[in-house]
Amino acid sequence: MLMTRDFSHYVKDVDADTAHLDLAVEGVSCAGCMAKIERGLSSIPDVTRARVNFTDRRLAIEWKKGALNPALFIDRLAELGYKAYPFEPMRAEIEEASRAKWLLTCLGVAAFASMNVMMLSIPIWVGTDMLPETRDFFHWLSALVVLPSAAYAGQPFFKSAWQALRARSVNMDVPISIGVILALAMSLVETINHAEHAYFDAAIMLLTFLLAGRFLDQKMRQRTRAVAGNLAALKAETATKFVGPDEIREVPIAAVQPGDIVLLRAGERCAVDGVVIEGRSEIDQSLITGETRHVAAERGVAVYAGTLNMSGSLRIKVSAAAEGTLLAEISRLLENALQARSRYVQLADRASRLYAPLVHITALLTMLGWVAFGASWHDAIVTAIAVLIITCPCALGLAIPAVQTVASGAMFRAGVLLNSGDAIERVADVDTVVFDKTGTLTLPELDVVNAGAVPPAVFELAGRLALASHHPVAAAVARAAQARSPLADVVEEPGQGVRTVLDGQELRLGSPAYCGAEAQALAVMSEDPEVSVVAFRRGDERYVFAVRQQLRADAKDTIAALHARGVIVELLSGDREPAVRHAADTLGVAIWQAGVKPAEKIAHIEALKRRGRKVMMVGDGMNDAPALAAASVSMSPISAAHLSQSTADLVFLGKELAPVVTAIDYARKAMRLMRENLGLAIGYNVLAVPIAIFGFATPLIAAVAMSGSSLLVMLNALRARRVN
């Protein structure tokens, strides 16, 4: 019977021409494994992308749609020595928890055996008049304790090395396994031959140190992965959908479409993006937009998937569900951040690939050299084992990915998401930041700036009338007035405004001409040329509301902070000169241009780059996308148009501009730590390898040194969690 494998359920469409599949891969233990898998799959014709996320051992593959059977990828990974299956978050979490428990068990066995064999070794070390038979007895007791313990505790390394050798390749676990097995085998031979020394204690302690380092590495990656897990936990699998005027039904989120109406009860997390059409409540959207205060949710207010409804029930008209929500977009960007790969990572990958064969050649030459200079085979093999262990490039393999992973998670918690592999190192070099104005330095929503000049009762009435209009300026009036109940019998006259009659008086809201308020409008605009105006008329009374986008609350502080860090700030905007001048003067930006077209923004950025400047462009909107692509590095708010987000290297959450400074601070510190880790890893090998070659390090000392170097690199990487 012919059996076929169908992976269509797991394959997703990236676009019209590209398919995507996530696979969970077992046995990924180092940077060398990642590079090997990526090279092996990228070599398949029609594969456009293969990227391993070391944090959760997930392989993301993209290929030309219809060109390949996804089963081919499973087979190719098997040829490389790795077992793979479709990635499912719940299964992945169970697998990772199981692996962590297994590593901890192996560590416990190795540590227990180490303590016991050390007690057995003490009489041999201090027993100057010990009989050979007694010494042999203690050696055999040590063998009885160590051999089964090492066979069990060494499985994480032995299995990985065997899989690599079966695939006719090597990884970092190969020299470790060879060193441990040689030490155990030689100790057994020495015990059989009644020799004075055996190395059971060194072998089992080597495994203890190695397992401790690997377990700590596992826990560090679990902590980083928890950031993504927190977002995944926000995703609701079902929604309460209205299937009739008064009939609701709980349905899978896949069954909800834009335009549907859903019910969000108190205490529930929202499953969709949409707009409130009925009800009033407060929502907690801190994990989605960065806004820490609870936001009032009422008619006309946008809500997002993952936000928590605190009090009343809401009816929401769906604008996006499932993969189209803001939460899904943030999750995608976070995934990119955790998969980010800079040229420093690529350098470490290449070095790790060269190390495995180099380690074996160095150990072999060391052994032969010692024999050539008259040493016994026993001493030559012991020295070669020490070389195998001490030169394992674990520290080098962890040096950059550890910093990248920690820094990416820390930046996310600070409201910054990476969308490009080498964004951190490019942000660290930034010396010039060019801001767009509208939607970047300003908030995307319009606001009424002269609310204090209008009587509260009039303002409330105008807001209730504005609820009937779809015009964005009218919506700003309704939002500023916190209007909840619309007026009845409202008539909208296209292009002019809305009107109704209340208590025998006609109310109008719309253009100044429609309300007969041209003179008042001219007076308001003469005082502030950058505002838009909307007029309100009640009988013979006329009022004019001045509406514009407000500067972000911390924009001035952000610009000052950039100046304090030696960064030059410029403002390029397509808006009118009065509006741009007002923003530049308010924020303290000396270099600015108004009325700038997209092509002119690109030309200006290219001119700055030719002068040797490292330019960060911060902007939103589709017209900013070309300029974002032209800059050395780019950044957009999460509210930006989708095209700008996909072009930008970084995306920031919330209404504050501070993440621009935060990104630069974190990137600069991360780059310092990457260089420090590379220096530590290379310096360790420069010092340790000669010591081992000349016989000054036993296998146990080599194990302590190698594990200590890896631990030092990981602890240094953890400093990337803070910028202070």
C-alpha positions as CSV (number, residue, x, y, z in Angstrom):
1,M,0.0,0.0,0.0
2,L,1.4,3.4,-1.0
3,M,1.2,6.0,1.8
4,T,1.5,9.7,1.0
5,R,2.0,12.6,3.5
6,D,-0.3,15.6,3.3
7,F,1.0,18.8,4.8
8,S,-1.5,21.1,3.1
9,H,-3.1,21.9,6.5
10,Y,0.1,23.5,7.7
11,V,1.2,25.3,4.6
12,K,0.3,29.0,4.5
13,D,0.3,31.5,1.5
14,V,2.8,34.4,1.9
15,D,1.6,35.9,-1.4
16,A,0.3,34.8,-4.8
17,D,3.7,33.1,-5.6
18,T,5.1,32.0,-2.3
19,A,4.2,29.2,0.2
20,H,5.3,29.0,3.8
21,L,5.7,26.1,6.3
22,D,6.9,26.0,9.9
23,L,8.7,22.8,11.1
24,A,9.8,21.9,14.5
25,V,13.3,20.4,14.3
26,E,14.8,18.1,16.9
27,G,18.5,18.1,17.7
28,V,19.3,21.8,17.0
29,S,21.9,22.4,19.7
30,C,24.3,25.0,18.4
31,A,24.9,27.7,15.8
32,G,26.6,25.2,13.6
33,C,23.4,23.1,13.5
34,M,21.4,26.2,12.4
35,A,23.9,27.0,9.6
36,K,23.9,23.4,8.4
37,I,20.1,23.2,8.2
38,E,19.8,26.5,6.5
39,R,22.5,25.7,3.9
40,G,21.0,22.2,3.3
41,L,17.5,23.5,2.6
42,S,18.5,26.6,0.7
43,S,20.3,24.5,-1.8
44,I,17.0,22.9,-2.9
45,P,15.9,24.6,-6.1
46,D,12.8,26.9,-5.7
47,V,13.4,27.3,-2.0
48,T,13.5,31.1,-1.4
49,R,14.0,31.2,2.3
50,A,15.1,28.8,5.1
51,R,15.6,30.3,8.6
52,V,16.0,28.5,11.9
53,N,14.8,30.1,15.1
54,F,17.2,28.8,17.7
55,T,14.9,30.0,20.6
56,D,12.2,27.4,19.8
57,R,14.0,25.2,17.3
58,R,11.5,26.2,14.6
59,L,12.5,26.2,10.9
60,A,10.6,28.6,8.6
61,I,10.7,27.6,4.9
62,E,9.4,29.5,2.0
63,W,9.3,28.3,-1.6
64,K,7.7,28.9,-5.0
65,K,4.1,27.8,-4.7
66,G,3.3,24.6,-6.5
67,A,7.0,23.8,-7.2
68,L,7.7,21.4,-4.3
69,N,6.1,18.8,-2.1
70,P,6.6,19.9,1.6
71,A,7.4,16.2,2.4
72,L,10.7,16.9,0.6
73,F,11.8,19.1,3.4
74,I,11.3,16.4,6.1
75,D,13.3,14.0,4.0
76,R,16.1,16.5,3.4
77,L,16.3,17.2,7.2
78,A,16.5,13.4,7.9
79,E,19.4,13.2,5.5
80,L,21.1,16.0,7.4
81,G,20.5,14.0,10.7
82,Y,17.5,15.9,12.1
83,K,14.0,14.7,12.8
84,A,11.3,17.2,11.9
85,Y,7.5,17.6,12.0
86,P,5.0,20.4,11.4
87,F,5.3,23.1,14.1
88,E,2.4,23.4,16.4
89,P,2.8,25.8,19.4
90,M,1.2,23.5,21.9
91,R,3.2,20.5,20.8
92,A,6.4,22.5,20.7
93,E,5.8,23.7,24.3
94,I,5.3,20.1,25.5
95,E,8.4,19.0,23.6
96,E,10.5,21.8,25.1
97,A,9.2,21.1,28.6
98,S,10.0,17.5,28.1
99,R,13.5,18.2,26.9
100,A,14.2,20.6,29.8
101,K,13.1,17.9,32.2
102,W,15.3,15.3,30.5
103,L,18.3,17.6,30.6
104,L,17.7,18.2,34.3
105,T,17.4,14.5,34.9
106,C,20.7,13.9,33.0
107,L,22.3,16.7,35.0
108,G,21.1,15.1,38.3
109,V,22.4,11.7,37.4
110,A,25.8,13.2,36.4
111,A,26.1,15.3,39.5
112,F,25.1,12.4,41.8
113,A,27.7,10.2,40.1
114,S,30.3,12.9,40.3
115,M,29.9,13.4,44.1
116,N,30.1,9.6,44.7
117,V,33.1,9.1,42.5
118,M,34.9,12.0,44.1
119,M,34.5,10.3,47.5
120,L,35.9,7.1,46.0
121,S,38.8,9.0,44.5
122,I,39.9,10.7,47.7
123,P,41.5,7.6,49.2
124,I,43.5,7.2,46.0
125,W,44.7,10.8,46.0
126,V,45.8,10.8,49.7
127,G,46.7,7.1,50.1
128,T,50.5,7.2,49.8
129,D,50.9,3.6,51.1
130,M,47.8,2.1,49.5
131,L,48.2,-1.4,48.2
132,P,47.7,-1.9,44.4
133,E,44.8,-4.3,45.0
134,T,43.0,-1.6,47.1
135,R,43.6,1.0,44.5
136,D,42.2,-1.3,41.8
137,F,39.2,-2.0,44.0
138,F,38.4,1.8,44.2
139,H,39.0,2.1,40.4
140,W,36.5,-0.7,39.7
141,L,34.0,0.9,42.1
142,S,34.4,4.2,40.3
143,A,33.8,2.4,37.0
144,L,30.7,0.7,38.4
145,V,29.3,4.2,39.3
146,V,30.5,6.2,36.3
147,L,30.0,3.9,33.3
148,P,26.2,3.5,33.5
149,S,25.8,7.1,34.7
150,A,27.8,8.5,31.8
151,A,25.9,6.2,29.4
152,Y,22.6,7.8,30.5
153,A,23.7,11.4,31.3
154,G,25.8,11.7,28.1
155,Q,22.8,11.0,25.8
156,P,22.2,14.7,24.8
157,F,25.7,14.7,23.4
158,F,26.0,11.1,22.1
159,K,22.7,11.2,20.2
160,S,23.4,14.5,18.6
161,A,26.9,13.4,17.6
162,W,25.7,10.1,16.2
163,Q,23.0,11.8,14.1
164,A,25.7,14.2,12.7
165,L,28.0,11.3,11.9
166,R,25.3,9.3,10.2
167,A,24.6,12.4,8.0
168,R,28.4,12.4,7.3
169,S,29.0,15.7,9.0
170,V,30.2,17.0,12.4
171,N,28.8,19.3,15.0
172,M,30.0,20.6,18.3
173,D,28.8,17.5,20.1
174,V,31.2,15.2,18.1
175,P,34.4,16.3,19.8
176,I,32.7,16.4,23.2
177,S,31.5,12.8,22.7
178,I,34.8,11.6,21.4
179,G,36.6,13.2,24.4
180,V,34.2,11.6,26.9
181,I,34.2,8.2,25.3
182,L,38.0,8.2,25.0
183,A,38.4,9.2,28.6
184,L,36.1,6.5,29.8
185,A,37.7,3.8,27.5
186,M,41.2,4.7,28.5
187,S,40.2,4.7,32.2
188,L,38.7,1.2,31.8
189,V,41.9,0.0,30.0
190,E,44.0,1.5,32.8
191,T,41.9,-0.2,35.4
192,I,42.2,-3.6,33.7
193,N,46.0,-3.1,33.5
194,H,46.3,-2.2,37.2
195,A,47.6,1.3,36.3
196,E,48.0,4.0,39.0
197,H,45.7,6.6,37.4
198,A,42.2,6.4,35.9
199,Y,40.0,9.3,34.7
200,F,36.5,8.2,35.6
201,D,36.1,11.3,37.9
202,A,37.2,13.7,35.1
203,A,34.9,12.1,32.5
204,I,31.7,12.3,34.7
205,M,32.5,15.8,36.0
206,L,33.1,16.9,32.4
207,L,29.5,15.7,31.6
208,T,28.2,17.5,34.7
209,F,29.7,20.8,33.7
210,L,28.6,20.5,30.1
211,L,25.0,19.5,31.1
212,A,24.9,22.5,33.5
213,G,25.8,24.8,30.7
214,R,23.3,23.3,28.3
215,F,20.5,23.4,30.9
216,L,21.2,27.1,31.6
217,D,21.2,27.8,27.9
218,Q,17.8,26.0,27.6
219,K,16.4,28.1,30.5
220,M,17.6,31.3,29.0
221,R,15.9,30.6,25.7
222,Q,12.7,29.5,27.5
223,R,12.6,32.9,29.2
224,T,13.0,34.7,25.9
225,R,10.4,32.5,24.2
226,A,8.0,33.3,27.0
227,V,7.7,36.8,25.5
228,A,6.3,35.3,22.3
229,G,4.2,32.9,24.4
230,N,2.6,35.8,26.3
231,L,1.4,37.2,23.0
232,A,0.2,33.8,21.8
233,A,-1.8,33.4,25.0
234,L,-3.7,36.6,24.1
235,K,-5.1,35.0,20.9
236,A,-8.7,33.8,21.4
237,E,-9.7,30.7,19.5
238,T,-13.5,31.6,19.5
239,A,-15.7,34.6,19.3
240,T,-19.3,35.3,20.2
241,K,-20.9,36.2,16.9
242,F,-24.3,37.7,16.1
243,V,-26.0,35.4,13.7
244,G,-29.3,37.3,13.9
245,P,-30.6,40.5,15.4
246,D,-30.9,39.0,18.9
247,E,-29.2,35.6,18.4
248,I,-25.6,34.9,19.3
249,R,-23.4,31.9,18.7
250,E,-19.9,31.0,19.8
251,V,-17.9,30.2,16.7
252,P,-14.2,29.5,15.8
253,I,-12.3,32.7,15.0
254,A,-11.8,31.3,11.4
255,A,-15.6,31.7,10.9
256,V,-15.5,35.5,11.7
257,Q,-15.3,37.8,8.7
258,P,-14.9,41.6,8.3
259,G,-18.3,43.2,8.7
260,D,-19.6,40.7,11.2
261,I,-20.9,41.9,14.6
262,V,-19.4,40.2,17.7
263,L,-20.3,40.5,21.4
264,L,-17.5,41.2,23.9
265,R,-18.5,40.6,27.5
266,A,-16.8,41.9,30.6
267,G,-13.6,40.0,31.6
268,E,-13.2,38.6,28.0
269,R,-10.3,39.1,25.7
270,C,-11.2,40.5,22.3
271,A,-10.7,38.0,19.5
272,V,-10.9,40.6,16.6
273,D,-9.9,44.0,15.5
274,G,-12.9,46.3,15.1
275,V,-14.9,49.3,16.1
276,V,-17.4,49.6,19.0
277,I,-20.9,50.2,17.7
278,E,-22.8,49.8,21.0
279,G,-22.0,49.8,24.7
280,R,-19.5,51.4,27.0
281,S,-16.6,49.9,28.9
282,E,-12.9,50.2,29.7
283,I,-10.3,48.1,28.0
284,D,-6.7,47.2,28.9
285,Q,-4.6,47.3,25.7
286,S,-1.2,47.7,27.3
287,L,0.3,44.5,25.7
288,I,-0.9,45.5,22.2
289,T,-0.5,49.3,21.8
290,G,1.8,50.1,24.8
291,E,-0.9,52.3,26.4
292,T,-0.7,51.5,30.1
293,R,-3.9,53.3,31.2
294,H,-7.3,51.7,30.6
295,V,-8.9,53.2,27.6
296,A,-12.6,54.2,27.5
297,A,-14.4,52.0,24.9
298,E,-17.5,53.5,23.4
299,R,-19.2,54.0,20.1
300,G,-16.6,54.7,17.4
301,V,-13.6,53.6,19.4
302,A,-11.3,51.1,17.8
303,V,-10.4,47.9,19.7
304,Y,-7.8,45.2,19.0
305,A,-7.5,41.5,19.3
306,G,-5.8,40.6,22.6
307,T,-7.2,43.5,24.6
308,L,-9.0,42.8,27.8
309,N,-12.5,44.1,28.4
310,M,-12.7,45.3,32.0
311,S,-16.3,46.1,32.7
312,G,-19.4,46.5,30.4
313,S,-20.5,44.5,27.3
314,L,-19.6,45.8,23.9
315,R,-20.9,45.2,20.4
316,I,-18.0,45.3,17.9
317,K,-18.1,45.6,14.1
318,V,-15.2,43.4,12.9
319,S,-12.6,45.0,10.7
320,A,-10.0,42.1,10.8
321,A,-9.9,38.6,12.3
322,A,-7.5,35.7,12.7
323,E,-4.2,36.5,10.8
324,G,-5.2,40.0,9.8
325,T,-5.3,41.5,13.3
326,L,-2.9,43.9,14.8
327,L,-2.0,41.2,17.3
328,A,-1.1,38.8,14.5
329,E,1.1,41.6,12.9
330,I,2.9,42.1,16.2
331,S,3.4,38.4,16.6
332,R,4.9,38.2,13.1
333,L,7.3,41.0,13.8
334,L,8.3,39.5,17.1
335,E,9.0,36.2,15.3
336,N,11.2,38.1,12.9
337,A,13.0,39.6,15.8
338,L,13.7,36.2,17.4
339,Q,14.9,34.9,14.0
340,A,17.1,38.0,13.4
341,R,20.5,37.2,12.0
342,S,23.2,39.9,11.7
343,R,26.5,39.7,9.9
344,Y,28.1,39.1,13.3
345,V,25.9,36.0,13.7
346,Q,26.9,34.8,10.2
347,L,30.6,35.4,11.1
348,A,30.2,33.2,14.2
349,D,28.3,30.6,12.2
350,R,31.2,30.4,9.7
351,A,33.8,30.2,12.5
352,S,31.8,27.4,14.2
353,R,31.6,25.4,11.0
354,L,35.4,25.6,10.5
355,Y,36.0,24.7,14.2
356,A,34.7,21.1,14.2
357,P,37.2,19.8,11.6
358,L,40.0,22.0,13.0
359,V,39.4,20.7,16.5
360,H,39.9,17.1,15.4
361,I,42.9,17.9,13.3
362,T,44.5,19.8,16.2
363,A,43.8,16.9,18.7
364,L,45.3,14.4,16.3
365,L,48.4,16.4,15.6
366,T,48.8,17.0,19.3
367,M,48.7,13.3,20.0
368,L,51.2,12.4,17.2
369,G,53.5,15.3,18.3
370,W,53.7,14.1,21.8
371,V,54.4,10.5,20.7
372,A,57.1,11.9,18.2
373,F,58.8,13.7,21.1
374,G,59.0,10.5,23.2
375,A,55.8,10.6,25.3
376,S,53.8,7.4,26.0
377,W,50.6,6.7,24.1
378,H,48.8,7.1,27.4
379,D,50.0,10.7,28.0
380,A,49.5,11.6,24.3
381,I,45.9,10.4,24.3
382,V,45.2,12.2,27.6
383,T,46.6,15.4,26.2
384,A,44.6,14.9,22.9
385,I,41.4,14.4,25.0
386,A,42.0,17.7,26.8
387,V,42.5,19.5,23.5
388,L,39.3,18.0,22.1
389,I,37.3,19.3,25.1
390,I,38.9,22.7,25.7
391,T,38.7,23.7,22.1
392,C,35.0,23.0,21.7
393,P,33.6,26.3,20.1
394,C,30.4,26.5,22.3
395,A,31.3,29.9,23.6
396,L,31.9,31.2,20.0
397,G,28.6,29.7,18.8
398,L,26.7,31.4,21.7
399,A,28.6,34.7,21.6
400,I,26.3,36.6,19.2
401,P,23.0,34.6,19.1
402,A,22.7,34.9,22.9
403,V,23.0,38.7,22.8
404,Q,20.7,39.0,19.8
405,T,18.0,36.9,21.5
406,V,18.2,38.7,24.8
407,A,18.3,42.2,23.2
408,S,15.4,41.4,20.9
409,G,13.2,40.3,23.8
410,A,14.2,43.4,25.8
411,M,13.5,45.7,22.9
412,F,10.1,44.1,22.5
413,R,9.3,44.7,26.2
414,A,10.3,48.3,25.7
415,G,7.9,48.6,22.7
416,V,10.3,48.0,19.8
417,L,10.0,45.1,17.3
418,L,12.7,44.1,14.9
419,N,11.7,43.4,11.3
420,S,15.2,42.9,9.9
421,G,18.1,40.5,10.7
422,D,20.9,43.1,10.9
423,A,18.8,46.0,12.3
424,I,20.5,46.1,15.6
425,E,24.0,46.7,14.2
426,R,22.7,49.3,11.8
427,V,20.7,51.2,14.5
428,A,23.9,51.2,16.6
429,D,25.7,53.1,13.9
430,V,23.0,55.8,13.5
431,D,24.2,59.4,13.7
432,T,21.3,61.1,12.0
433,V,17.5,60.7,12.5
434,V,15.1,62.0,9.9
435,F,11.5,62.3,11.0
436,D,8.3,62.6,9.0
437,K,5.7,64.8,10.7
438,T,2.2,63.6,10.1
439,G,1.4,60.4,11.9
440,T,5.0,60.2,13.2
441,L,5.8,63.2,15.3
442,T,2.1,63.7,15.6
443,L,-0.6,61.2,16.6
444,P,-2.6,59.7,13.8
445,E,-5.9,60.9,15.4
446,L,-7.3,64.4,15.0
447,D,-8.0,66.4,18.1
448,V,-9.9,69.6,18.9
449,V,-7.3,72.2,20.0
450,N,-9.7,75.1,21.0
451,A,-12.1,73.1,23.2
452,G,-11.7,75.5,26.0
453,A,-13.1,78.4,23.9
454,V,-16.5,76.6,23.4
455,P,-19.1,76.3,26.2
456,P,-19.3,72.8,27.6
457,A,-23.1,72.5,26.9
458,V,-22.5,73.6,23.2
459,F,-19.5,71.2,22.9
460,E,-21.6,68.3,24.2
461,L,-24.4,69.1,21.8
462,A,-22.1,69.4,18.8
463,G,-20.5,66.1,19.7
464,R,-23.8,64.3,19.7
465,L,-24.6,65.7,16.3
466,A,-21.1,64.8,15.0
467,L,-21.9,61.1,15.8
468,A,-24.1,61.0,12.8
469,S,-21.3,62.1,10.4
470,H,-18.6,59.9,8.8
471,H,-16.2,62.9,8.2
472,P,-12.9,62.5,10.2
473,V,-13.0,66.1,11.4
474,A,-16.5,65.5,12.8
475,A,-15.4,62.3,14.3
476,A,-12.7,64.3,16.2
477,V,-15.4,66.6,17.6
478,A,-17.5,63.6,18.8
479,R,-14.4,62.0,20.4
480,A,-13.2,65.1,22.1
481,A,-16.8,65.8,23.5
482,Q,-17.0,62.2,24.7
483,A,-20.4,62.0,23.1
484,R,-22.3,58.8,23.6
485,S,-25.9,59.2,22.4
486,P,-26.5,60.5,18.8
487,L,-29.3,63.0,18.1
488,A,-32.4,61.8,16.3
489,D,-33.7,62.6,12.8
490,V,-30.3,63.8,11.5
491,V,-30.0,64.6,7.8
492,E,-26.6,64.5,6.1
493,E,-26.0,66.7,3.1
494,P,-23.0,65.3,1.2
495,G,-20.0,67.7,1.1
496,Q,-21.6,70.2,3.5
497,G,-22.5,68.6,6.8
498,V,-25.3,67.3,9.0
499,R,-28.4,69.0,10.5
500,T,-31.4,68.3,12.7
501,V,-34.0,70.1,14.8
502,L,-33.9,70.0,18.6
503,D,-36.5,71.9,20.8
504,G,-37.5,74.0,17.8
505,Q,-34.0,75.1,16.9
506,E,-32.1,73.9,13.9
507,L,-28.6,72.5,14.7
508,R,-26.0,72.3,12.0
509,L,-22.4,70.9,11.9
510,G,-20.2,71.1,8.9
511,S,-18.3,73.5,6.7
512,P,-18.1,77.2,7.7
513,A,-20.2,78.1,4.7
514,Y,-22.9,75.6,5.5
515,C,-23.2,77.0,9.0
516,G,-22.7,80.7,8.0
517,A,-19.5,81.0,10.1
518,E,-17.0,82.1,7.5
519,A,-15.8,85.1,9.5
520,Q,-15.2,83.1,12.6
521,A,-13.4,80.4,10.6
522,L,-11.0,82.9,9.0
523,A,-10.2,84.4,12.4
524,V,-9.3,81.0,13.8
525,M,-7.2,80.0,10.8
526,S,-5.3,83.3,10.9
527,E,-4.2,82.5,14.4
528,D,-3.2,79.0,13.5
529,P,-2.8,78.3,9.8
530,E,-2.2,74.6,10.2
531,V,-5.6,73.7,11.7
532,S,-8.6,72.3,9.9
533,V,-12.0,73.8,11.0
534,V,-15.5,72.6,11.4
535,A,-18.4,74.9,12.3
536,F,-21.4,74.4,14.6
537,R,-24.6,76.5,14.4
538,R,-27.5,76.5,17.0
539,G,-30.1,79.0,15.9
540,D,-28.2,82.3,15.6
541,E,-25.2,81.1,17.6
542,R,-22.1,80.1,15.6
543,Y,-19.0,78.3,16.9
544,V,-15.8,77.1,15.1
545,F,-13.8,74.0,16.2
546,A,-10.1,74.0,15.3
547,V,-8.9,70.5,14.6
548,R,-5.5,69.1,14.0
549,Q,-3.1,66.3,14.8
550,Q,-1.5,66.8,18.1
551,L,2.3,66.3,18.6
552,R,3.1,63.1,20.5
553,A,3.3,63.9,24.2
554,D,6.9,63.0,24.6
555,A,8.1,64.2,21.1
556,K,10.0,67.2,22.5
557,D,11.8,65.1,25.2
558,T,12.6,62.5,22.6
559,I,14.3,65.0,20.3
560,A,16.2,66.4,23.2
561,A,17.4,62.9,24.2
562,L,18.6,62.3,20.6
563,H,20.5,65.5,20.7
564,A,22.1,64.5,24.0
565,R,23.3,61.3,22.4
566,G,25.1,63.2,19.6
567,V,22.4,62.4,17.0
568,I,21.5,65.0,14.4
569,V,17.7,65.4,14.0
570,E,16.0,66.6,10.8
571,L,12.3,67.0,9.8
572,L,11.1,66.2,6.3
573,S,7.4,66.6,5.6
574,G,5.1,66.9,2.7
575,D,2.8,69.1,4.8
576,R,2.4,72.9,4.4
577,E,5.2,75.2,5.6
578,P,3.3,76.8,8.5
579,A,2.5,73.4,10.0
580,V,6.0,72.1,9.6
581,R,7.6,75.3,11.0
582,H,5.3,75.2,14.0
583,A,6.3,71.6,14.7
584,A,10.0,72.2,14.2
585,D,10.0,75.3,16.5
586,T,8.0,73.5,19.2
587,L,10.3,70.5,19.2
588,G,13.6,72.3,18.8
589,V,14.5,70.8,15.4
590,A,16.8,73.3,13.5
591,I,16.9,71.4,10.2
592,W,13.5,71.0,8.4
593,Q,11.9,71.1,5.0
594,A,8.2,71.4,4.1
595,G,6.3,70.4,1.0
596,V,8.8,67.6,0.3
597,K,7.7,64.9,-2.3
598,P,8.6,61.2,-1.8
599,A,11.3,61.5,-4.5
600,E,12.8,64.5,-2.8
601,K,12.9,62.7,0.5
602,I,14.9,59.9,-1.1
603,A,17.3,62.4,-2.8
604,H,17.9,64.1,0.5
605,I,18.6,60.8,2.3
606,E,21.0,59.7,-0.4
607,A,22.8,63.0,-0.2
608,L,23.3,62.5,3.6
609,K,24.6,59.0,3.0
610,R,27.1,60.2,0.4
611,R,28.4,62.5,3.1
612,G,29.1,59.5,5.3
613,R,26.0,59.9,7.6
614,K,24.2,56.8,9.0
615,V,20.6,57.8,8.5
616,M,17.5,56.5,10.4
617,M,14.2,57.4,8.7
618,V,11.2,57.4,11.0
619,G,7.9,57.7,9.2
620,D,4.5,56.2,8.4
621,G,2.1,56.3,5.5
622,M,2.6,54.8,2.0
623,N,4.3,57.8,0.7
624,D,7.1,57.3,3.2
625,A,7.8,53.7,2.2
626,P,10.4,54.6,-0.5
627,A,12.3,56.9,1.9
628,L,12.2,54.2,4.6
629,A,13.8,51.8,2.1
630,A,16.5,54.3,1.1
631,A,17.7,55.0,4.6
632,S,20.5,53.1,6.4
633,V,17.8,51.9,8.8
634,S,14.1,52.7,9.2
635,M,11.4,52.7,11.8
636,S,7.6,53.1,11.7
637,P,4.9,53.3,14.4
638,I,2.6,50.3,14.6
639,S,-0.2,52.6,13.3
640,A,1.6,53.0,10.0
641,A,0.3,51.8,6.7
642,H,1.1,48.1,6.1
643,L,3.4,48.9,3.3
644,S,5.5,51.1,5.5
645,Q,5.6,48.5,8.2
646,S,6.8,45.8,5.8
647,T,9.5,48.2,4.6
648,A,10.7,49.4,8.0
649,D,13.4,47.6,9.9
650,L,11.8,48.4,13.2
651,V,8.3,49.0,14.4
652,F,7.4,50.7,17.7
653,L,4.2,50.3,19.8
654,G,2.1,52.9,21.6
655,K,1.6,56.6,21.3
656,E,5.0,57.7,22.6
657,L,8.0,58.4,20.5
658,A,10.5,57.3,23.2
659,P,11.1,53.9,21.5
660,V,13.2,55.7,18.9
661,V,15.7,56.6,21.6
662,T,15.2,53.2,23.3
663,A,16.1,51.4,20.1
664,I,19.3,53.3,19.7
665,D,20.3,52.7,23.4
666,Y,19.6,49.0,23.2
667,A,21.3,48.6,19.9
668,R,24.5,50.4,21.0
669,K,24.7,48.3,24.1
670,A,24.0,45.1,22.2
671,M,26.8,45.8,19.8
672,R,29.2,46.4,22.6
673,L,28.2,43.1,24.2
674,M,28.5,41.2,20.9
675,R,32.1,42.5,20.5
676,E,32.9,41.7,24.1
677,N,31.5,38.2,23.6
678,L,33.5,37.6,20.5
679,G,36.6,38.9,22.3
680,L,35.9,36.6,25.2
681,A,35.4,33.6,23.0
682,I,38.4,34.2,20.8
683,G,40.6,35.2,23.8
684,Y,39.6,32.0,25.6
685,N,40.7,29.8,22.7
686,V,44.0,31.8,22.2
687,L,44.9,31.2,25.8
688,A,43.4,27.7,26.4
689,V,44.5,25.9,23.2
690,P,48.3,26.3,23.8
691,I,47.8,25.3,27.5
692,A,46.1,22.1,26.4
693,I,48.5,21.3,23.6
694,F,51.5,21.6,25.9
695,G,49.9,19.3,28.5
696,F,49.1,21.8,31.2
697,A,45.4,20.9,31.3
698,T,43.8,17.6,32.3
699,P,40.5,16.6,30.8
700,L,38.7,17.8,33.9
701,I,40.4,21.2,33.9
702,A,39.5,21.4,30.2
703,A,35.9,20.7,30.9
704,V,35.8,23.4,33.6
705,A,37.4,25.9,31.3
706,M,35.2,25.2,28.3
707,S,32.0,25.2,30.4
708,G,33.1,28.3,32.2
709,S,33.7,30.2,28.9
710,S,30.2,29.3,27.7
711,L,28.7,30.4,31.0
712,L,30.6,33.6,30.9
713,V,29.4,34.5,27.4
714,M,25.7,33.7,28.4
715,L,25.9,35.8,31.6
716,N,27.4,38.7,29.6
717,A,24.6,38.4,27.1
718,L,22.1,38.8,29.8
719,R,23.3,42.3,30.4
720,A,21.5,43.2,27.1
721,R,18.2,43.1,29.1
722,R,18.9,46.7,30.4
723,V,20.5,49.7,28.8
724,N,21.8,51.2,32.1
